[in-house]
């Protein structure tokens, strides 16, 4: 199978629609994807935070992938989080999802997203991925999220992939990129570490970083669940995806306005679970319910603020 270049641009960190029973809301997933797909370059499924992947068992991730494949049909690349709390569990999840692709005879582009420090130390990571790469033909994207690791690890555990380890991993053909969350200083060090490989992507995993200092590869966006068109306009402009020069005043003013809108949305939902976003989508009839694996206080108030802001900017599901 020909390995295509990794996507560049807007990657939506997709919420996981759930029925009240806990099963995947296939109808809601389809309606949501119909809104999102025309505006994104790729989809991230079952991410640890927004996609609630930490709380989805392997069978739920398999069900999510199965229902997504039916709708996506190769239109954009699929990124899916495979990480489990143990190395063995991660391998089992990977094999389960691999079998789903085989049963579906899926020919679209798929990437396995893994947060290795969730279950493994920096020591031995190249050997781990040499092993994993022998079991699947699809490429991997690494995921570096120090805050996620702090939530589960002792104070003595490293929370970031070491720069020297990333440099070694970037030389493996099976690893195509990294979704990065962390400090800008570390981001710059990572960019230097992988510069020998021009096709290695480093995606911004934090929207605030991208809106201020956009990477050359793209952004993994939570807010694209709410405002996919606005996020696509800002991302396309930041990366010049069209290749056309658009520096006339009206266009620049539109992009500035869209950026202010996205920053205002981000102020409301950042540091929250997926629940307020699901509440908005449920209120508008896209999802069956706002059911989440994590519930928080004040999500109703957050949802109302999001809805009011979207109405003010004339951007509503």
Backbone torsions as a table, in degrees:
resi	resn	phi	psi	omega
1	UNK	NA	133.1	178.2
2	UNK	-69.7	131.9	178.2
3	UNK	-92.8	115.5	-177.2
4	UNK	-84.9	160.8	177.4
5	UNK	-60.8	151.0	176.2
6	UNK	-64.9	149.6	-178.7
7	UNK	-64.1	156.0	176.9
8	UNK	-133.5	125.2	178.8
9	UNK	134.0	-136.3	-174.9
10	UNK	-91.0	121.2	175.1
11	UNK	-115.1	119.0	-179.6
12	UNK	-84.0	129.2	174.2
13	UNK	-83.4	87.4	-165.4
14	UNK	-69.7	133.6	171.0
15	UNK	-67.1	156.5	178.8
16	UNK	-103.7	104.3	-179.3
17	UNK	-67.1	129.5	-178.9
18	UNK	-124.6	142.0	169.2
19	UNK	-78.5	166.8	178.8
20	UNK	-62.2	-24.2	178.1
21	UNK	-74.1	-14.8	-175.8
22	UNK	98.1	-10.3	175.7
23	UNK	-72.7	160.8	177.3
24	UNK	-69.3	132.1	177.2
25	UNK	-82.1	88.6	-175.5
26	UNK	-63.2	-40.3	-179.8
27	UNK	-65.7	-44.4	178.5
28	UNK	-64.6	-38.8	177.8
29	UNK	-60.0	-44.6	179.8
30	UNK	-63.0	-43.9	-179.7
31	UNK	-66.0	-38.4	179.6
32	UNK	-68.3	-43.0	178.8
33	UNK	-64.1	-33.7	177.2
34	UNK	-60.6	-33.7	177.8
35	UNK	-74.6	-39.6	-168.4
36	UNK	-85.5	-42.7	-170.0
37	UNK	-53.2	-40.8	-178.4
38	UNK	-65.7	-10.4	-171.5
39	UNK	-114.9	0.1	-173.1
40	UNK	-123.9	159.5	177.1
41	UNK	-97.5	-14.0	178.3
42	UNK	-167.9	165.3	178.8
43	UNK	-123.9	137.1	171.8
44	UNK	-107.2	120.4	180.0
45	UNK	-103.3	144.2	172.1
46	UNK	58.0	35.7	176.9
47	UNK	-60.1	157.5	-173.6
48	UNK	-64.1	-30.0	-177.3
49	UNK	-102.3	-77.3	-175.7
50	UNK	-62.9	-39.4	179.6
51	UNK	-81.0	-3.1	177.7
52	UNK	60.1	25.7	-177.2
53	UNK	-60.8	-29.0	178.5
54	UNK	-61.7	-26.7	-175.7
55	UNK	-107.6	4.6	176.9
56	UNK	-97.6	128.4	176.0
57	UNK	-76.1	166.2	-176.7
58	UNK	-53.8	-37.0	-178.8
59	UNK	-67.3	-33.4	176.9
60	UNK	-70.3	-38.4	176.8
61	UNK	-64.6	-38.4	178.4
62	UNK	-64.2	-42.7	178.6
63	UNK	-64.2	-41.1	178.4
64	UNK	-61.5	-46.9	179.5
65	UNK	-62.2	-44.2	-179.2
66	UNK	-57.9	-47.1	-177.5
67	UNK	-70.8	-33.0	178.7
68	UNK	-68.5	-39.4	-179.1
69	UNK	-58.8	-36.8	-178.3
70	UNK	-62.2	-36.8	-177.0
71	UNK	-86.0	-42.3	-171.4
72	UNK	-72.0	-45.4	174.7
73	UNK	48.8	42.5	175.0
74	UNK	77.8	6.7	-177.1
75	UNK	-63.7	-39.8	178.2
76	UNK	-140.7	159.5	176.5
77	UNK	-64.0	147.7	175.8
78	UNK	-108.0	128.5	171.7
79	UNK	-110.3	130.0	179.7
80	UNK	-133.1	133.4	-177.2
81	UNK	-77.4	123.1	-175.3
82	UNK	-106.9	-4.0	-169.0
83	UNK	-66.4	139.4	174.8
84	UNK	-125.3	172.6	-177.8
85	UNK	-72.4	-11.9	178.0
86	UNK	-132.4	160.5	177.8
87	UNK	-63.6	-42.4	-179.6
88	UNK	-64.1	-41.6	178.5
89	UNK	-64.1	-37.2	177.0
90	UNK	-63.9	-43.4	178.9
91	UNK	-63.7	-39.7	179.8
92	UNK	-66.6	-40.6	177.5
93	UNK	-63.5	-42.8	178.4
94	UNK	-59.4	-45.3	-179.5
95	UNK	-65.2	-38.8	179.0
96	UNK	-62.5	-45.4	-178.9
97	UNK	-71.6	-33.9	175.7
98	UNK	-60.6	-43.9	179.5
99	UNK	-63.5	-34.0	178.0
100	UNK	-63.4	-43.3	177.5
101	UNK	-62.0	-40.5	-179.2
102	UNK	-67.1	-42.0	179.8
103	UNK	-65.0	-36.4	179.0
104	UNK	-80.3	-10.5	-174.2
105	UNK	51.8	45.4	-174.5
106	UNK	-76.0	129.8	-177.3
107	UNK	-110.8	0.7	177.8
108	UNK	-73.7	170.2	-176.6
109	UNK	-79.5	129.6	-179.0
110	UNK	-132.5	140.3	175.1
111	UNK	-126.3	137.7	175.9
112	UNK	-90.6	120.1	-179.5
113	UNK	-99.8	126.7	-175.3
114	UNK	-133.5	136.2	173.9
115	UNK	-103.5	87.1	-168.3
116	UNK	-63.3	-33.1	-177.5
117	UNK	-73.5	-6.0	175.7
118	UNK	-66.6	-28.6	-176.1
119	UNK	-138.2	1.5	-172.1
120	UNK	-144.3	153.3	174.4
121	UNK	-87.5	172.0	175.1
122	UNK	-60.8	-35.7	-178.9
123	UNK	-62.3	125.2	175.7
124	UNK	86.9	6.1	-178.6
125	UNK	-62.2	-41.3	177.2
126	UNK	-58.0	-39.4	178.5
127	UNK	-66.4	-38.9	178.2
128	UNK	-58.4	-46.7	-176.2
129	UNK	-76.7	-24.8	171.0
130	UNK	-63.5	-40.0	178.4
131	UNK	-67.9	-50.7	-178.4
132	UNK	-60.7	-36.2	-176.1
133	UNK	-69.3	-19.0	177.9
134	UNK	-78.8	-12.9	-174.4
135	UNK	-100.4	-15.6	-179.5
136	UNK	-137.1	157.3	179.5
137	UNK	-98.2	-17.7	-179.1
138	UNK	-79.4	150.0	-178.3
139	UNK	-78.9	166.9	-179.5
140	UNK	-109.5	150.1	165.6
141	UNK	-120.5	129.7	176.8
142	UNK	-79.2	156.9	179.8
143	UNK	-133.0	117.8	-179.1
144	UNK	-112.7	111.9	-178.3
145	UNK	-138.8	92.7	-175.8
146	UNK	-61.1	-34.7	-179.7
147	UNK	-66.6	-39.3	176.7
148	UNK	-60.9	-42.8	-179.1
149	UNK	-68.8	-35.7	177.9
150	UNK	-61.7	-30.8	-178.0
151	UNK	-69.9	-22.9	-174.3
152	UNK	-117.3	-11.7	-168.1
153	UNK	-110.1	162.3	172.6
154	UNK	-71.7	164.5	-177.5
155	UNK	-67.2	-12.9	-177.5
156	UNK	-93.3	-8.4	-177.1
157	UNK	-82.8	137.2	174.3
158	UNK	-64.9	138.2	-177.4
159	UNK	-103.5	-5.2	177.6
160	UNK	-126.0	149.8	171.3
161	UNK	-65.2	131.1	179.7
162	UNK	-64.0	142.7	-177.2
163	UNK	-59.7	-40.9	-179.9
164	UNK	-66.1	-34.8	177.8
165	UNK	-69.2	-42.4	178.3
166	UNK	-61.1	-39.9	178.8
167	UNK	-59.0	-42.8	179.2
168	UNK	-68.0	-42.4	-179.7
169	UNK	-64.7	-35.4	-177.2
170	UNK	-66.8	-15.6	179.1
171	UNK	-85.7	-3.6	178.4
172	UNK	-87.3	130.6	-177.9
173	UNK	-61.7	-27.5	-175.6
174	UNK	-79.5	-10.5	-179.7
175	UNK	-109.3	119.3	-170.9
176	UNK	-106.2	-10.0	-178.2
177	UNK	175.9	-171.4	-174.9
178	UNK	-146.5	132.1	168.1
179	UNK	-92.7	118.5	-169.6
180	UNK	-112.1	128.2	166.8
181	UNK	-124.6	136.6	-177.6
182	UNK	149.9	-166.5	-175.2
183	UNK	-74.7	154.4	178.0
184	UNK	-65.8	-33.0	177.3
185	UNK	-61.8	-44.2	179.0
186	UNK	-67.1	-37.2	178.4
187	UNK	-59.3	-42.1	179.0
188	UNK	-65.6	-39.9	177.7
189	UNK	-64.2	-39.2	178.0
190	UNK	-64.3	-42.4	179.3
191	UNK	-59.5	-41.5	178.2
192	UNK	-65.2	-36.9	-176.0
193	UNK	-66.9	-29.0	-174.5
194	UNK	-107.4	8.7	-172.4
195	UNK	-65.8	-17.9	178.2
196	UNK	-70.1	-14.6	-179.2
197	UNK	-118.1	102.2	-171.0
198	UNK	-68.0	-23.5	-177.2
199	UNK	-93.9	5.9	-179.9
200	UNK	-82.5	120.1	-176.7
201	UNK	-92.3	138.8	167.4
202	UNK	-121.0	111.4	-176.6
203	UNK	-95.1	141.9	173.1
204	UNK	-71.8	120.8	175.4
205	UNK	-91.5	-4.4	178.9
206	UNK	-119.4	118.9	-175.3
207	UNK	-62.2	-36.3	-178.8
208	UNK	-62.4	-37.5	176.6
209	UNK	-62.8	-45.8	-176.8
210	UNK	-64.4	-41.1	-178.2
211	UNK	-66.4	-22.8	-179.6
212	UNK	-98.9	-48.2	-178.5
213	UNK	-132.6	77.1	-173.9
214	UNK	-61.0	135.4	174.9
215	UNK	-72.6	170.5	179.6
216	UNK	-84.8	-11.0	-175.2
217	UNK	-98.1	-36.9	-178.8
218	UNK	138.9	-171.1	-174.1
219	UNK	-134.6	143.8	170.8
220	UNK	-97.4	111.2	-166.5
221	UNK	-113.9	126.3	171.2
222	UNK	-74.9	-42.8	-176.0
223	UNK	-63.6	-18.4	178.2
224	UNK	-67.0	-14.4	170.9
225	UNK	-65.7	-31.4	-177.5
226	UNK	-94.8	-46.8	-172.9
227	UNK	-128.3	65.7	-176.4
228	UNK	-62.6	-36.2	-178.6
229	UNK	-67.9	-43.3	180.0
230	UNK	-65.1	-42.5	179.2
231	UNK	-64.6	-37.2	179.2
232	UNK	-66.1	-40.9	179.4
233	UNK	-62.1	-45.3	-178.1
234	UNK	-68.7	-42.3	179.9
235	UNK	-65.1	-45.9	-179.6
236	UNK	-60.8	-39.3	178.8
237	UNK	-68.3	-42.9	-177.8
238	UNK	-64.2	-36.5	-177.1
239	UNK	-100.2	-2.3	-177.0
240	UNK	51.2	52.0	-175.8
241	UNK	-65.9	-27.1	-178.3
242	UNK	-80.9	-19.5	-177.8
243	UNK	77.2	4.6	-179.0
244	UNK	-101.1	146.3	176.9
245	UNK	-82.2	120.7	-179.3
246	UNK	-131.6	75.4	-177.9
247	UNK	-113.2	18.4	178.7
248	UNK	-76.0	152.4	-169.5
249	UNK	-55.8	-44.7	-177.2
250	UNK	-61.2	-42.6	-179.2
251	UNK	-65.8	-45.1	-179.8
252	UNK	-62.5	-36.4	178.1
253	UNK	-66.9	-39.9	177.6
254	UNK	-60.9	-45.3	-179.4
255	UNK	-65.3	-39.9	177.9
256	UNK	-61.6	-44.3	179.3
257	UNK	-62.5	-42.5	179.2
258	UNK	-63.1	-40.6	178.6
259	UNK	-62.5	-41.8	177.4
260	UNK	-63.6	-39.5	177.4
261	UNK	-60.9	-46.6	-177.8
262	UNK	-67.4	-36.9	176.5
263	UNK	-64.5	-39.0	179.4
264	UNK	-67.2	-40.2	175.1
265	UNK	-61.7	-45.1	-177.3
266	UNK	-59.4	-38.5	179.3
267	UNK	-60.0	-27.6	-177.9
268	UNK	-82.8	-46.6	-172.2
269	UNK	-96.2	-11.9	-178.6
270	UNK	-63.7	149.1	-177.5
271	UNK	66.2	16.2	177.4
272	UNK	-113.2	166.8	171.7
273	UNK	-77.1	-175.0	178.8
274	UNK	-76.3	-7.6	-170.2
275	UNK	-60.0	-46.3	179.9
276	UNK	-63.1	-33.7	177.1
277	UNK	-67.2	-43.1	177.1
278	UNK	-62.7	-36.5	-179.7
279	UNK	-62.0	-43.6	178.3
280	UNK	-61.1	-47.1	-177.9
281	UNK	-67.5	-32.3	176.1
282	UNK	-70.5	-42.9	179.5
283	UNK	-57.5	-31.9	-177.9
284	UNK	-93.7	9.0	173.6
285	UNK	79.3	12.7	179.3
286	UNK	-82.2	-43.9	177.0
287	UNK	-102.4	152.8	177.3
288	UNK	-64.9	-40.5	-179.6
289	UNK	-154.8	171.5	177.4
290	UNK	-94.4	19.2	-177.1
291	UNK	-54.2	130.7	179.1
292	UNK	-135.0	161.2	175.7
293	UNK	-81.0	-14.4	177.8
294	UNK	-128.4	130.7	176.4
295	UNK	-118.4	147.3	-179.4
296	UNK	-133.7	163.0	175.1
297	UNK	-79.2	155.6	174.4
298	UNK	69.3	13.1	179.3
299	UNK	-69.5	-30.4	176.9
300	UNK	-62.4	-42.6	179.7
301	UNK	-65.7	-40.1	177.1
302	UNK	-62.3	-43.3	-179.9
303	UNK	-61.0	-41.0	179.4
304	UNK	-64.2	-39.7	179.0
305	UNK	-65.8	-40.0	177.6
306	UNK	-62.6	-46.2	-178.5
307	UNK	-62.6	-40.6	179.6
308	UNK	-64.8	-40.0	179.7
309	UNK	-66.7	-42.6	179.1
310	UNK	-63.1	-38.8	177.7
311	UNK	-65.1	-40.1	-178.3
312	UNK	-61.5	-35.7	-179.2
313	UNK	-93.2	5.8	178.6
314	UNK	65.7	29.3	-177.8
315	UNK	-123.1	100.5	-176.0
316	UNK	-135.5	141.9	-179.9
317	UNK	-57.3	NA	NA
